Amino acid sequence: TVIGLLGDLKRSDARADLEALLAAAEPREAPRIIHALGRIGELEAAPALRPFLRAESERSRIAAAVALGALRDSSAVEPLLVALTDPQLTVRGAAAGALAKIGHPAVEPLLAALARAPGPASSPASAPAASRATDRDGQTRGAVARSPRVLYLQTLARLARPLRAAEKPAELADRARIRRAFMALLDSPPEATLAAERAVAARALWSFGDPRSRDFVRLHLVDEADPLVRHLLATLEAPPVVGDTQ
């Protein structure tokens, strides 16, 4: 379509017209315009896109998250954090991907959100026995997938990936802060965390690749009660296969 072509060609001179078109668009037309604005890549379009993170249309919310990530819009970090708790998995995934693309400006808000999020011990519905069952019980698996703490940890893990070879001071500081957050979670009493949270933290720490991080994971999972988390450790310890980028 013409709208898609404008985005593919990165026609910055069409941005204002597309924003005006978006403001008057029917819900089914909005995602195409949002995608085009994201592809054009001008940060000035971000204010017109942010409100669509709250649109009724799932496709519009996904498109807005993807576009804001493409624009590296640091002002969208807070609304994207809200989108991480969207009822739709597709929207949550798009929000996590956008925050990972935004990078450094998302680290501090994500760490703060993780610190504020209540743990399973503070919720009667997430008692220790229930938290150990979440990964195995089909009825509760979805609740774990929507757990804000799990989502924050998963997004921090994505942010940490490009920081493995960090050299700039800001990147090194981000890597250290993310690492401390994962270590602090594994240091917590098992009843204060979900098995899924421990698994995300352990895998992320292991992926840093340095002996200190890997020894920390081994030490903290040696007495792990959850069989799936124990299996994760065994998987991490297994010799890599050809082509494995773990």
C-alpha positions in Angstrom: 0.0 0.0 0.0 1.0 3.6 -0.3 1.2 4.0 3.5 3.5 1.0 3.8 5.6 2.2 0.9 6.1 5.6 2.6 7.4 3.8 5.7 9.7 1.5 3.7 11.1 4.5 1.8 11.5 6.3 5.2 9.8 9.4 3.7 10.3 11.8 6.6 8.4 14.5 4.6 5.3 12.3 5.0 5.4 12.1 8.8 3.1 15.0 9.6 0.5 13.8 7.1 0.6 10.3 8.5 0.2 11.6 12.0 -2.9 13.6 10.9 -4.2 10.5 9.1 -3.6 8.4 12.3 -5.5 10.9 14.4 -8.6 10.3 12.3 -8.1 6.7 11.4 -10.5 3.8 12.0 -9.2 1.2 14.5 -8.6 -1.3 11.7 -6.5 1.2 9.7 -4.4 2.5 12.6 -1.8 -0.3 12.8 -0.6 0.2 9.2 -0.1 3.9 9.9 1.7 3.3 13.2 4.0 0.8 11.5 4.8 3.3 8.8 5.7 6.0 11.3 7.9 3.6 13.1 9.7 2.6 9.9 10.2 6.3 9.0 12.2 6.5 12.2 11.6 10.1 13.3 11.4 10.5 17.1 9.1 13.5 16.6 6.4 10.9 15.8 6.5 9.4 19.2 3.9 11.6 21.0 1.4 10.6 18.3 2.2 6.9 18.9 2.3 6.6 22.7 -1.5 6.8 23.2 -2.0 3.7 21.1 -0.3 1.6 23.8 -3.7 2.0 25.5 -5.8 1.4 22.4 -8.7 -1.1 22.4 -7.3 -2.9 19.4 -4.6 -5.5 20.3 -3.0 -4.9 16.9 -2.7 -1.2 17.5 -1.1 -1.8 20.9 1.4 -4.2 19.4 2.2 -1.8 16.5 2.7 1.1 18.9 5.1 -0.9 21.1 7.1 -2.0 18.1 7.2 1.5 16.6 8.3 3.2 19.9 11.0 0.6 20.2 12.2 1.3 16.7 12.3 5.0 17.5 14.3 4.4 20.8 11.8 6.6 22.5 13.0 7.0 26.1 9.8 8.9 27.1 7.8 5.7 26.3 9.6 3.7 29.0 6.9 4.1 31.7 3.9 3.4 29.4 5.8 0.4 28.0 6.3 -0.9 31.6 2.5 -0.7 31.9 2.2 -2.6 28.6 4.3 -5.4 30.1 1.2 -6.2 32.2 -1.2 -6.2 29.2 -3.6 -9.2 29.2 -2.4 -10.2 25.7 0.9 -12.1 25.4 1.6 -10.6 22.0 1.4 -7.0 23.5 3.6 -8.0 26.4 6.2 -9.5 24.1 6.2 -6.4 21.9 6.6 -4.1 25.0 9.5 -6.2 26.2 11.2 -6.0 22.8 10.7 -2.3 22.7 12.3 -1.8 26.1 15.2 -3.9 25.1 15.7 -1.7 22.0 15.5 1.5 24.1 18.3 0.1 26.2 20.0 2.2 28.9 17.1 4.6 29.7 14.9 1.5 30.5 17.3 -0.1 33.0 16.6 2.1 36.1 12.8 2.2 35.7 12.8 -1.6 35.2 14.9 -2.2 38.3 12.6 0.2 40.3 9.5 -1.6 39.0 11.0 -5.0 40.0 11.7 -3.7 43.5 8.2 -2.4 43.9 6.4 -5.5 42.5 5.0 -7.7 45.3 6.5 -11.1 45.6 4.5 -14.4 46.0 4.9 -14.3 49.8 2.7 -11.1 49.9 -0.2 -12.8 48.0 -2.4 -15.5 49.4 -2.9 -16.8 45.8 0.9 -17.3 45.5 1.8 -19.3 48.6 5.1 -21.3 48.5 3.4 -24.5 47.5 1.5 -22.8 44.7 4.6 -21.0 43.5 6.4 -24.3 43.1 3.4 -25.7 41.2 3.0 -22.8 38.8 5.4 -24.1 36.2 3.7 -27.5 36.1 0.0 -26.7 36.6 -1.8 -25.7 33.4 -4.3 -23.5 35.2 -1.6 -21.4 37.0 1.0 -21.3 34.2 -0.7 -18.4 32.6 -0.7 -16.5 35.9 3.0 -16.9 36.1 3.5 -15.7 32.5 1.6 -12.5 33.5 3.5 -12.1 36.8 5.0 -8.6 36.7 8.1 -9.8 38.4 8.7 -12.5 35.9 8.1 -10.1 33.0 10.4 -7.5 34.5 13.1 -10.1 35.0 12.7 -11.4 31.4 13.0 -7.9 30.0 16.1 -7.2 32.1 17.6 -10.4 30.8 17.0 -9.2 27.2 18.6 -5.8 28.1 21.6 -7.6 29.5 22.4 -9.6 26.4 24.2 -6.9 24.4 26.0 -5.8 27.6 28.0 -9.0 27.9 30.9 -7.3 26.0 30.2 -3.8 27.4 33.1 -1.4 27.4 31.5 2.1 27.9 31.2 3.2 31.6 27.4 3.5 31.4 27.0 0.1 29.9 29.3 -1.4 32.5 27.3 0.2 35.2 24.0 -1.2 33.7 25.5 -4.6 33.5 26.6 -4.5 37.1 23.2 -3.3 38.3 21.3 -5.9 36.4 23.7 -8.6 37.6 23.2 -7.5 41.3 19.4 -7.7 40.8 19.6 -11.3 39.6 21.9 -12.2 42.4 19.7 -10.6 45.0 16.7 -12.6 43.7 18.6 -15.9 44.0 19.8 -14.8 47.4 16.1 -14.4 48.6 14.4 -17.2 50.5 12.7 -19.7 48.1 9.3 -18.9 49.5 9.8 -15.2 48.6 10.2 -16.0 44.9 8.5 -18.0 42.1 10.3 -20.9 40.5 9.9 -19.1 37.2 11.7 -16.0 38.7 14.6 -18.1 39.9 14.9 -19.8 36.5 15.0 -16.5 34.6 17.6 -15.1 37.0 19.8 -18.2 36.9 19.7 -18.4 33.1 20.5 -14.7 32.8 23.4 -14.8 35.2 24.8 -17.9 33.5 24.7 -16.1 30.2 27.1 -13.4 31.5 29.7 -16.2 31.0 32.1 -15.2 33.7 33.2 -17.7 36.4 31.8 -15.6 39.2 28.3 -15.5 37.8 28.3 -19.2 37.0 29.7 -20.2 40.4 26.9 -18.1 42.0 24.3 -19.9 40.0 25.7 -23.3 41.0 25.9 -22.4 44.7 22.4 -21.1 44.8 20.7 -23.9 42.9 22.5 -26.8 44.5 19.7 -27.2 47.1 16.9 -26.0 44.7 13.6 -27.7 45.6 11.8 -27.2 42.2 12.6 -30.0 39.8 12.3 -27.8 36.7 14.8 -25.3 38.1 17.2 -28.2 39.0 16.8 -29.4 35.4 17.7 -25.9 34.2 21.0 -26.1 36.1 21.7 -29.5 34.6 21.0 -28.1 31.1 23.2 -25.1 31.7 26.1 -27.4 32.9 25.7 -29.7 29.8 28.5 -29.3 27.2 27.3 -27.0 24.4 26.4 -28.6 21.1 27.8 -27.4 17.8 26.3 -24.0 16.9 25.1 -23.4 20.5 25.3 -19.7 21.4 24.4 -20.1 25.1 
